[in-house]
Amino acid sequence: MIKSLKNEKVKLARSLLTRKGRWKHRLFLVEGVRIIREAVGAGFKPVFVFYSEDFAPKEVLPLEEASCYQVPEAIIKAISSTVTPQGIVAVFPFPELPLPEDWELAVVLDGVQNPENLGAVMRTAAAAGAAFLATTPGSADPFNPKAVRAAMGAHFHIPLKPNAPWEELRSLLQGKQILLADPQGPVPYFAVDWTAPSVLVIGGEARGATGEARQLAHQIVSIPMARPIESLNAAIAAGIILYEAFRQRLLSRPC
C-alpha cells in the first residue's frame, strides 16, 4: 500500500515537469533547500516531499507536518530538471496570493518566452516592491522549473496573474501610467516620474512587445547605451528600470 502510494506520487511529480501537468493539477515542483525553506517560511506547505537516501530534510527544514518520502537517487533525478539535483524536491500548490486593490507599481511580461528571464524578473519585481506580475498569452509558464529556480522563492511573495489576455489587463491597468520598455524608445527610463502609479511592460526577447501593448502604452522608454548594442537581456532591462522606480519612490517618501 505504501509502495503503491509512493509510486502514484512519483507519477504525479513527473507530470509536473510539463506545463499541461502543472496546470491540470495546479501544482509545481520546487527543488533545493533554499527555495523550499523560503516557501515554508512564507507560510506555504508542500503537498509532499521526496528526498534522497543521504538527505535528512527535517534536520534542515521545518517540515514536521509535511509528508516526506525517502526515494532512490534515480527517482530524484527523474523528477528533477537539473543535471545535478540537490537531493530534495517538493510539490507545492500554486500560491494563491490576492492582487491588492490599491497598488502603485506592477510588471507585465508580454510574450517573454525564456523561463529563466521570467523567473529573474519575478525575483527583481518582488524585491523592488511591485504589487504583482502578469504575463500575457505566449509567455513562458511562471511555474516552469527553470523559472522557479531563477525566481528563488519570489513565487511565494509576489502575486501572479499568468496568461492574462490584454482585454482583461486593459481593465486591470486602467488609470495607471503604462510604460513600455523598448530599445528604440524616445524617452530615457530615468526621465519618467515613477512615483506615479505605473506599469512596466517588457516585451518578448525575439519579437518585442505586441501591438496590443504598444497601443495601450502611454510612453515608450529605453535604456541609453554607450555602444551600439542591439538590446539588453529582458531580465537585466527590467532590473535596471524597476530599481529606478524603487529609487524614486524611496526619495519621495517623507523622512
Salt bridges, closest charged atoms under 4 A:
GLU38 OE2 - HIS157 NE2 2.65
GLU96 OE2 - ARG26 NH2 3.31
ASP141 OD2 - ARG22 NE 2.80
GLU168 OE2 - LYS161 NZ 2.63
ASP182 OD2 - ARG214 NH2 2.79
GLU244 OE2 - ARG247 NH2 2.85
